[in-house]
Amino acid sequence: MNGINIITDEKGNTKALMLDLIYFKREGISADKVLESLAQLQQWIDETPVAQKKDNSWESAKAKLEQLKDQK
């Protein structure tokens, strides 16, 4: 449906939805029609990847420094 925009990251993962309320009002689209179009919202939520927290330990910092050193 026009007025519902899916925002993705560079990998194509769905990150957000934007609802254009002005478009809905201008086109006379009811909330019921919008909700019908969002029927798969739970599926989108379930499929959205959650970024893992990065390990910021001293060991990981040393490993990263070793990698940089090896690249030279």
Helices and strands as residue ranges (DSSP letters): E 4-8, E 14-19, H 21-27, H 31-37, H 41-47, H 58-71
